[in-house]
Amino acid sequence: QVQLVESGGGLVQAGGSLRLSCVASGSFFSITTMGWYRQAPGKQRELVATITSGGSINYADSVKGRFTISRDNAKNTVYLQMNSLKPEDTAVYYCNAAIHRRYWSPIEFNNWGQGTQVTVSS
């Protein structure tokens, strides 16, 4: 089992910043990709940003230039620095981790945190 615990959400005015953190713990051999997704009311969950263990990064077009994802492999932690926030960034933000439970195990992608609410007021 892997547990993902997010923190750092909150209420901020448009143009402000927030930093999200997600710590992975539990029994696993390694983590490959970690990432952030978000789900606004009435909408499907969407990718925000992902980062591999080697540092390759992918961003959604809507957040490029405003959000920065980073990772501390030693701490099994992924961060999301969100700047120039807009009301349309309002959503529940979820952390995801793709893991190898054992060194011979296939990658398991369906590991999610409980989510943290980000609300941006206009």
DSSP file (Angstrom, degrees, kcal/mol; ACC not computed):
  #  RESIDUE AA STRUCTURE BP1 BP2  ACC     N-H-->O    O-->H-N    N-H-->O    O-->H-N    TCO  KAPPA ALPHA  PHI   PSI    X-CA   Y-CA   Z-CA
    1    1 A Q              0   0    0      0, 0.0    26,-2.1     0, 0.0     2,-0.4   0.000 360.0 360.0 360.0 142.8    0.0    0.0    0.0
    2    2 A V  E     -A   26   0A   0     24,-0.2     2,-0.4    95,-0.1    24,-0.2  -0.984 360.0-156.1-123.5 137.5    1.1    3.5   -0.7
    3    3 A Q  E     -A   25   0A   0     22,-3.3    22,-2.4    -2,-0.4     2,-0.5  -0.937   3.3-164.0-113.3 136.0   -0.3    6.6    1.0
    4    4 A L  E     -A   24   0A   0     -2,-0.4   110,-0.6   108,-0.4     2,-0.5  -0.981   5.1-170.7-120.1 123.9   -0.2   10.0   -0.6
    5    5 A V  E     -A   23   0A   0     18,-2.1    18,-2.0    -2,-0.5     2,-0.2  -0.956   5.3-162.3-121.6 117.0   -0.9   13.0    1.6
    6    6 A E  E     +A   22   0A   0     -2,-0.5     2,-0.3    16,-0.2    16,-0.2  -0.615  13.3 168.9 -94.2 154.6   -1.3   16.5    0.1
    7    7 A S  E     +A   21   0A   0     14,-2.1    14,-2.6    -2,-0.2   109,-0.1  -0.972  41.6  66.4-153.3 164.1   -1.1   19.8    1.8
    8    8 A G        +     0   0    0     -2,-0.3    11,-0.4     1,-0.3    14,-0.0   0.374  60.5 132.3 106.6  -4.2   -0.9   23.5    0.9
    9    9 A G        +     0   0    0     12,-0.1     2,-0.3     9,-0.1    -1,-0.3  -0.167  23.5 119.4 -71.7 174.1   -4.3   24.2   -0.5
   10   10 A G  E     -d  118   0B   0    107,-1.0   109,-2.8   106,-0.1     2,-0.5  -0.988  59.9 -50.5 162.4-166.3   -6.4   27.2    0.5
   11   11 A L  E     +d  119   0B   0     -2,-0.3     2,-0.3   107,-0.2   109,-0.2  -0.883  52.9 164.3-105.4 131.0   -8.1   30.4   -0.6
   12   12 A V  E     -d  120   0B   0    107,-2.5   109,-2.4    -2,-0.5     2,-0.1  -0.986  35.3-110.5-144.8 151.8   -6.1   33.0   -2.5
   13   13 A Q  E >   -d  121   0B   0     -2,-0.3     3,-2.2   107,-0.2    72,-0.2  -0.461  52.0 -80.9 -78.5 155.7   -6.9   36.1   -4.5
   14   14 A A  T 3  S+     0   0    0    107,-2.4    72,-0.2     1,-0.3    -1,-0.1  -0.295 120.7  29.9 -55.2 137.1   -6.4   36.1   -8.3
   15   15 A G  T 3  S+     0   0    0     70,-3.1    69,-0.6     1,-0.3    -1,-0.3   0.262  99.6 115.5  92.7 -11.1   -2.8   36.8   -9.0
   16   16 A G    <   -     0   0    0     -3,-2.2    69,-2.3    69,-0.2     2,-0.3  -0.083  57.6-122.2 -83.4-174.4   -1.6   35.1   -5.8
   17   17 A S        +     0   0    0     66,-0.2     2,-0.3    67,-0.2    66,-0.2  -0.931  20.8 179.9-132.6 152.0    0.5   32.1   -5.2
   18   18 A L  E     - B   0  82A   0     64,-2.1    64,-3.3    -2,-0.3     2,-0.5  -0.977  16.1-146.1-143.8 154.5    0.2   28.7   -3.4
   19   19 A R  E     - B   0  81A   0    -11,-0.4     2,-0.3    -2,-0.3    62,-0.2  -0.979  13.4-160.4-125.9 120.3    2.5   25.8   -3.0
   20   20 A L  E     - B   0  80A   0     60,-2.6    60,-2.2    -2,-0.5     2,-0.3  -0.730   5.7-166.6 -96.4 146.5    1.2   22.3   -2.8
   21   21 A S  E     -AB   7  79A   0    -14,-2.6   -14,-2.1    -2,-0.3     2,-0.4  -0.958   6.0-170.4-129.4 151.2    3.1   19.4   -1.4
   22   22 A C  E     -AB   6  78A   0     56,-1.7    56,-2.2    -2,-0.3     2,-0.5  -0.957   4.8-163.7-143.9 122.8    2.5   15.6   -1.5
   23   23 A V  E     -AB   5  77A   0    -18,-2.0   -18,-2.1    -2,-0.4     2,-0.4  -0.913   7.6-151.8-109.8 130.6    4.4   13.0    0.5
   24   24 A A  E     +A    4   0A   0     52,-2.7     2,-0.3    -2,-0.5   -20,-0.2  -0.842  23.5 163.0-100.4 135.3    4.3    9.3   -0.4
   25   25 A S  E     +A    3   0A   0    -22,-2.4   -22,-3.3    -2,-0.4     2,-0.3  -0.937  23.5  65.8-143.3 167.0    4.7    6.7    2.2
   26   26 A G  E    S-A    2   0A   0     -2,-0.3     2,-0.8   -24,-0.2   -24,-0.2  -0.830  86.5 -26.2 122.0-160.0    4.1    3.0    2.7
   27   27 A S  S    S+     0   0    0    -26,-2.1     2,-0.3    -2,-0.3    -2,-0.1  -0.840  78.3 119.1-102.9 107.2    5.4   -0.2    1.3
   28   28 A F        -     0   0    0     -2,-0.8    73,-0.3     1,-0.1    74,-0.1  -0.979  56.4-133.3-159.2 159.6    6.8    0.1   -2.3
   29   29 A F  S    S-     0   0    0     71,-2.6     2,-0.3     1,-0.3    72,-0.2   0.907  81.3 -19.3 -83.7 -45.4   10.1   -0.5   -4.1
   30   30 A S  E     -E  100   0B   0     70,-1.7    70,-2.6    72,-0.1     2,-0.5  -0.990  51.7-127.8-158.6 161.4   10.2    2.8   -6.1
   31   31 A I  E     +E   99   0B   0     -2,-0.3    68,-0.3    68,-0.2     3,-0.1  -0.964  21.8 178.9-112.7 129.8    8.2    5.6   -7.5
   32   32 A T  E     +     0   0B   0     66,-3.3     2,-0.4    -2,-0.5    -1,-0.2   0.789  64.3  13.2 -92.4 -91.0    8.4    6.4  -11.2
   33   33 A T  E     -     0   0B   0     19,-0.2    65,-2.8    20,-0.1     2,-0.3  -0.701  62.0-172.7 -91.7 137.5    6.2    9.3  -12.2
   34   34 A M  E     +EF  97  51B   0     17,-2.6    17,-2.9    -2,-0.4     2,-0.3  -0.934  18.0 159.5-119.8 151.4    4.5   11.7   -9.7
   35   35 A G  E     -EF  96  50B   0     61,-2.5    61,-2.5    -2,-0.3     2,-0.4  -0.979  35.5-115.6-162.2 173.0    2.0   14.3  -10.7
   36   36 A W  E     +EF  95  49B   0     13,-3.1    12,-2.7    -2,-0.3    13,-1.7  -0.963  26.1 176.7-120.8 136.5   -0.8   16.6  -10.0
   37   37 A Y  E     -EF  94  47B   0     57,-2.7    57,-3.2    -2,-0.4     2,-0.3  -0.877  11.0-154.7-128.9 162.6   -4.3   16.5  -11.4
   38   38 A R  E     -EF  93  46B   0      8,-2.6     8,-3.0    -2,-0.3     2,-0.4  -0.985   8.0-161.3-142.5 154.7   -7.3   18.7  -10.7
   39   39 A Q  E     -E   92   0B   0     53,-2.1    53,-2.2    -2,-0.3     6,-0.2  -0.949   7.9-162.6-139.1 116.4  -11.0   18.4  -10.8
   40   40 A A    >   -     0   0    0      4,-0.4     3,-2.2    -2,-0.4    51,-0.1  -0.577  45.8 -75.1 -89.9 158.7  -13.3   21.4  -10.8
   41   41 A P  T 3  S+     0   0    0      0, 0.0    -1,-0.1     0, 0.0     3,-0.1  -0.291 118.9   6.7 -56.4 130.4  -17.1   21.1  -10.0
   42   42 A G  T 3  S+     0   0    0      1,-0.3     2,-0.3    -3,-0.1    -2,-0.0   0.526 113.7 100.0  77.0   5.6  -19.0   19.4  -12.8
   43   43 A K  S <  S-     0   0    0     -3,-2.2    -1,-0.3     1,-0.0     2,-0.1  -0.807  75.2-102.6-122.0 163.1  -15.8   18.7  -14.8
   44   44 A Q        -     0   0    0     -2,-0.3    -4,-0.4     1,-0.1     2,-0.1  -0.452  46.7 -92.3 -78.7 155.3  -13.6   15.7  -15.3
   45   45 A R        -     0   0    0     -6,-0.2     2,-0.3    -2,-0.1    -6,-0.2  -0.466  51.2-167.0 -64.9 137.3  -10.3   15.3  -13.6
   46   46 A E  E     -F   38   0B   0     -8,-3.0    -8,-2.6    -2,-0.1     2,-0.2  -0.936  23.6-101.2-131.9 152.6   -7.5   16.7  -15.7
   47   47 A L  E     +F   37   0B   0     -2,-0.3   -10,-0.2   -10,-0.2     3,-0.1  -0.467  32.3 173.1 -69.4 138.0   -3.7   16.6  -15.8
   48   48 A V  E     -     0   0B   0    -12,-2.7    12,-2.6     1,-0.3     2,-0.3   0.747  63.8 -29.5-105.4 -56.0   -1.9   19.6  -14.4
   49   49 A A  E     -FG  36  59B   0    -13,-1.7   -13,-3.1    10,-0.2    -1,-0.3  -0.974  51.5-162.3-163.3 148.7    1.7   18.5  -14.4
   50   50 A T  E     -FG  35  58B   0      8,-2.3     8,-2.2    -2,-0.3     2,-0.3  -0.955   1.9-167.6-133.7 156.1    3.9   15.3  -14.1
   51   51 A I  E     -FG  34  57B   0    -17,-2.9   -17,-2.6    -2,-0.3     6,-0.2  -0.986  13.6-141.3-144.7 132.5    7.5   14.7  -13.3
   52   52 A T    >   -     0   0    0      4,-2.3     3,-1.5    -2,-0.3   -19,-0.2  -0.361  34.2-102.6 -85.8 170.4    9.5   11.5  -13.7
   53   53 A S  T 3  S+     0   0    0      1,-0.3    20,-0.1     2,-0.1    -1,-0.1   0.767 124.9  53.6 -63.7 -23.6   12.1   10.2  -11.3
   54   54 A G  T 3  S-     0   0    0      2,-0.1    -1,-0.3   -22,-0.0   -21,-0.1   0.489 124.3-102.8 -89.4  -3.8   14.7   11.4  -13.8
   55   55 A G    <   +     0   0    0     -3,-1.5     2,-0.3     1,-0.3    -2,-0.1   0.522  66.7 150.3  99.7   5.6   13.2   14.9  -13.9
   56   56 A S        -     0   0    0      1,-0.0    -4,-2.3     2,-0.0     2,-0.4  -0.579  30.4-157.9 -73.7 134.5   11.3   14.9  -17.2
   57   57 A I  E     -G   51   0B   0     -2,-0.3     2,-0.4    -6,-0.2    -6,-0.2  -0.878  18.2-173.0-122.7 144.4    8.4   17.3  -16.9
   58   58 A N  E     -G   50   0B   0     -8,-2.2    -8,-2.3    -2,-0.4     2,-0.3  -1.000   8.9-170.3-135.2 133.9    5.0   17.7  -18.6
   59   59 A Y  E     -G   49   0B   0     -2,-0.4   -10,-0.2   -10,-0.2     2,-0.2  -0.916  27.9-113.7-121.6 148.6    2.6   20.6  -18.1
   60   60 A A    >>  -     0   0    0    -12,-2.6     3,-1.6    -2,-0.3     4,-0.9  -0.548  34.2-119.2 -68.4 145.9   -1.0   21.2  -19.2
   61   61 A D  G >4 S+     0   0    0      1,-0.3     3,-0.5    -2,-0.2    -1,-0.1   0.842 110.6  64.0 -57.7 -33.2   -1.0   24.1  -21.7
   62   62 A S  G 34 S+     0   0    0      1,-0.2    -1,-0.3     3,-0.0   -14,-0.0   0.673 110.8  35.1 -68.6 -16.8   -3.3   26.0  -19.3
   63   63 A V  G X> S+     0   0    0     -3,-1.6     4,-2.4   -15,-0.2     3,-2.3   0.461  82.3 126.6-116.5  -3.9   -0.6   26.2  -16.6
   64   64 A K  T << S+     0   0    0     -4,-0.9     4,-0.1    -3,-0.5    -3,-0.0  -0.311  80.9  16.1 -58.7 134.5    2.6   26.5  -18.6
   65   65 A G  T 34 S+     0   0    0      2,-0.4    -1,-0.3     1,-0.1     3,-0.1   0.287 126.3  58.4  86.0 -10.9    4.6   29.5  -17.4
   66   66 A R  T <4 S+     0   0    0     -3,-2.3    17,-2.1     1,-0.2     2,-0.3   0.696  98.2  52.1-117.2 -35.4    2.6   29.8  -14.2
   67   67 A F  E  <  -C   82   0A   0     -4,-2.4    -2,-0.4    15,-0.2     2,-0.4  -0.798  59.7-164.2-108.1 147.6    3.0   26.5  -12.4
   68   68 A T  E     -C   81   0A   0     13,-2.6    13,-3.1    -2,-0.3     2,-0.4  -0.985   4.3-158.8-132.8 123.7    6.2   24.7  -11.6
   69   69 A I  E     +C   80   0A   0     -2,-0.4     2,-0.3    11,-0.2    11,-0.2  -0.804  18.8 167.5 -98.7 141.9    6.4   21.1  -10.5
   70   70 A S  E     -C   79   0A   0      9,-1.6     9,-2.8    -2,-0.4     2,-0.3  -0.929  15.6-152.0-146.8 171.5    9.4   19.7   -8.7
   71   71 A R  E     -C   78   0A   0     -2,-0.3     2,-0.6     7,-0.2     7,-0.2  -1.000  15.5-154.4-152.1 142.7   10.4   16.6   -6.7
   72   72 A D  E >>> -C   77   0A   0      5,-2.8     5,-1.9    -2,-0.3     3,-0.8  -0.916  14.0-171.7-116.5  99.8   12.6   15.4   -3.9
   73   73 A N  G >45S+     0   0    0     -2,-0.6     3,-0.8     1,-0.3    -1,-0.1   0.847  83.4  58.4 -63.4 -34.4   13.2   11.8   -4.6
   74   74 A A  G 345S+     0   0    0      1,-0.2    -1,-0.3    -3,-0.1    -2,-0.0   0.811 114.9  37.1 -64.9 -28.7   14.9   11.2   -1.3
   75   75 A K  G <45S-     0   0    0     -3,-0.8   -51,-0.3     2,-0.2    -1,-0.2   0.364 104.4-126.6-103.4   3.3   11.8   12.4    0.5
   76   76 A N  T <<5 +     0   0    0     -3,-0.8   -52,-2.7    -4,-0.5     2,-0.4   0.905  65.8 138.5  50.8  44.2    9.3   10.8   -1.9
   77   77 A T  E   < -BC  23  72A   0     -5,-1.9    -5,-2.8   -54,-0.2     2,-0.4  -0.946  39.7-165.6-126.8 139.4    7.8   14.3   -2.2
   78   78 A V  E     -BC  22  71A   0    -56,-2.2   -56,-1.7    -2,-0.4     2,-0.3  -0.962  10.7-160.9-122.6 144.2    6.4   16.2   -5.1
   79   79 A Y  E     -BC  21  70A   0     -9,-2.8    -9,-1.6    -2,-0.4     2,-0.4  -0.845  10.9-159.6-121.7 156.0    5.6   19.9   -5.1
   80   80 A L  E     -BC  20  69A   0    -60,-2.2   -60,-2.6    -2,-0.3     2,-0.6  -0.889   7.1-162.5-136.7 107.3    3.5   22.3   -7.2
   81   81 A Q  E     -BC  19  68A   0    -13,-3.1   -13,-2.6    -2,-0.4     2,-0.6  -0.804  11.9-165.7 -87.8 120.6    4.4   26.0   -7.1
   82   82 A M  E     +BC  18  67A   0    -64,-3.3   -64,-2.1    -2,-0.6     2,-0.3  -0.934  11.6 172.9-115.9 114.6    1.4   27.9   -8.4
   83   83 A N        +     0   0    0    -17,-2.1   -66,-0.2    -2,-0.6   -67,-0.2  -0.746  59.4  23.7-115.1 164.3    1.9   31.5   -9.4
   84   84 A S  S    S-     0   0    0    -69,-0.6    -1,-0.2    -2,-0.3   -67,-0.2   0.901  84.7-160.8  49.0  48.2   -0.4   34.0  -11.1
   85   85 A L        -     0   0    0    -69,-2.3   -70,-3.1    -3,-0.2   -69,-0.2  -0.264   7.2-158.0 -65.1 145.4   -3.4   32.0  -10.0
   86   86 A K    >   -     0   0    0    -72,-0.2     3,-2.3    -3,-0.1     4,-0.3  -0.839  31.3-110.4-119.7 156.4   -6.7   32.6  -11.9
   87   87 A P  G >  S+     0   0    0      0, 0.0     3,-1.8     0, 0.0    33,-0.4   0.850 117.4  63.7 -55.2 -32.8  -10.3   31.9  -10.8
   88   88 A E  G 3  S+     0   0    0      1,-0.3   -48,-0.0   -48,-0.0    -3,-0.0   0.570  88.8  69.2 -71.3  -6.3  -10.4   29.1  -13.4
   89   89 A D  G <  S+     0   0    0     -3,-2.3    -1,-0.3    31,-0.0     2,-0.2   0.524  71.0 120.7 -82.9  -6.3   -7.6   27.3  -11.4
   90   90 A T    <   +     0   0    0     -3,-1.8     2,-0.3    -4,-0.3    29,-0.2  -0.409  40.7 106.0 -61.6 124.8  -10.2   26.7   -8.7
   91   91 A A  E    S- H   0 118B   0     27,-2.1    27,-2.7    -2,-0.2     2,-0.6  -0.968  76.1 -79.5-178.2 170.9  -10.4   22.9   -8.2
   92   92 A V  E     -EH  39 117B   0    -53,-2.2   -53,-2.1    -2,-0.3     2,-0.5  -0.870  47.7-145.7 -88.5 127.3   -9.6   20.0   -5.9
   93   93 A Y  E     -EH  38 116B   0     23,-3.1    23,-2.1    -2,-0.6     2,-0.4  -0.840  14.0-163.7-101.8 128.3   -6.0   19.1   -6.6
   94   94 A Y  E     -E   37   0B   0    -57,-3.2   -57,-2.7    -2,-0.5     2,-0.3  -0.895  11.5-139.7-115.2 139.1   -5.0   15.5   -6.4
   95   95 A C  E     -E   36   0B   0     -2,-0.4    18,-1.9   -59,-0.2     2,-0.4  -0.742  20.4-168.0 -91.3 142.7   -1.5   13.9   -6.2
   96   96 A N  E     -EI  35 112B   0    -61,-2.5   -61,-2.5    -2,-0.3     2,-0.4  -0.985   6.1-171.3-132.0 144.3   -0.8   10.8   -8.1
   97   97 A A  E     -E   34   0B   0     14,-1.6     2,-0.6    -2,-0.4    14,-0.4  -0.998  14.3-150.8-137.3 134.1    2.1    8.4   -8.0
   98   98 A A  E     -     0   0B   0    -65,-2.8   -66,-3.3    -2,-0.4     2,-0.3  -0.909  32.8-178.0-100.3 123.7    3.1    5.5  -10.2
   99   99 A I  E     -EJ  31 108B   0      9,-2.2     9,-2.9    -2,-0.6     2,-0.6  -0.828  36.6-136.8-127.1 157.5    4.9    2.9   -8.2
  100  100 A H  E     -EJ  30 107B   0    -70,-2.6   -71,-2.6    -2,-0.3   -70,-1.7  -0.977  17.3-162.3-102.4 117.2    6.7   -0.5   -8.4
  101  101 A R  S    S+     0   0    0     -2,-0.6     2,-0.3     5,-0.6    -1,-0.1   0.909  80.4   6.5 -68.8 -39.4    5.5   -2.4   -5.4
  102  102 A R  S >  S-     0   0    0      4,-0.2     3,-1.5   -74,-0.1    -1,-0.1  -0.888  89.3-102.1-132.4 166.0    8.5   -4.8   -5.7
  103  103 A Y  T 3  S+     0   0    0     -2,-0.3    -2,-0.0     1,-0.3    -1,-0.0   0.799 124.6  43.2 -64.9 -24.6   11.4   -4.5   -8.1
  104  104 A W  T 3  S+     0   0    0      2,-0.0    -1,-0.3    -4,-0.0    -3,-0.0   0.501  94.4 106.2 -93.8  -4.2    9.8   -7.2  -10.3
  105  105 A S  S <  S-     0   0    0     -3,-1.5     3,-0.1     1,-0.1     2,-0.0  -0.402  73.9-111.6 -79.1 150.0    6.3   -5.8  -10.2
  106  106 A P        -     0   0    0      0, 0.0    -5,-0.6     0, 0.0     2,-0.2  -0.322  48.2 -82.1 -69.6 163.2    4.6   -3.9  -13.0
  107  107 A I  E     -J  100   0B   0     -7,-0.1     2,-0.6    -6,-0.1    -7,-0.2  -0.459  39.0-151.0 -68.8 136.0    4.0   -0.2  -12.6
  108  108 A E  E     +J   99   0B   0     -9,-2.9    -9,-2.2    -2,-0.2     3,-0.1  -0.952  17.1 176.8-108.8 120.7    0.8    0.6  -10.6
  109  109 A F        +     0   0    0     -2,-0.6     2,-2.0   -11,-0.2   -12,-0.2   0.693  56.1  87.2 -96.7 -21.4   -0.7    3.9  -11.7
  110  110 A N        +     0   0    0    -14,-0.1     2,-0.5   -11,-0.1    -1,-0.2  -0.345  53.5 123.9 -89.5  61.1   -3.9    4.1   -9.6
  111  111 A N        +     0   0    0     -2,-2.0   -14,-1.6   -14,-0.4     2,-0.3  -0.969  34.1 170.9-121.1 117.8   -2.5    5.7   -6.5
  112  112 A W  B     -I   96   0B   0     -2,-0.5  -108,-0.4   -16,-0.2   -16,-0.2  -0.924  27.8-131.1-130.3 147.7   -4.2    8.9   -5.4
  113  113 A G        -     0   0    0    -18,-1.9  -108,-0.2    -2,-0.3     3,-0.1  -0.267  38.5-101.7 -81.3 180.0   -4.2   11.3   -2.5
  114  114 A Q        -     0   0    0   -110,-0.6  -109,-0.1     1,-0.1   -20,-0.1   0.639  64.3-114.8 -82.0 -13.8   -7.3   12.6   -0.8
  115  115 A G        -     0   0    0      1,-0.1     2,-0.4   -20,-0.1   -21,-0.2   0.125  17.4-126.4  95.8 149.1   -7.1   15.9   -2.6
  116  116 A T  E     - H   0  93B   0    -23,-2.1   -23,-3.1  -109,-0.1     2,-0.3  -1.000  24.1-121.3-133.8 134.2   -6.6   19.5   -1.4
  117  117 A Q  E     - H   0  92B   0     -2,-0.4  -107,-1.0   -25,-0.2     2,-0.5  -0.565  23.0-171.4 -80.9 131.2   -9.0   22.3   -2.3
  118  118 A V  E     -dH  10  91B   0    -27,-2.7   -27,-2.1    -2,-0.3     2,-0.5  -0.990   5.7-176.6-119.4 122.1   -7.6   25.4   -4.1
  119  119 A T  E     -d   11   0B   0   -109,-2.8  -107,-2.5    -2,-0.5     2,-0.6  -0.981   6.9-167.5-123.8 124.8  -10.0   28.3   -4.4
  120  120 A V  E     -d   12   0B   0     -2,-0.5     2,-0.3   -33,-0.4  -107,-0.2  -0.949  10.7-154.2-114.4 117.7   -9.0   31.5   -6.3
  121  121 A S  E      d   13   0B   0   -109,-2.4  -107,-2.4    -2,-0.6    -2,-0.0  -0.637 360.0 360.0 -92.4 148.9  -11.2   34.5   -5.8
  122  122 A S              0   0    0     -2,-0.3    -1,-0.1  -109,-0.2  -109,-0.1   0.441 360.0 360.0 -91.4 360.0  -11.6   37.2   -8.4
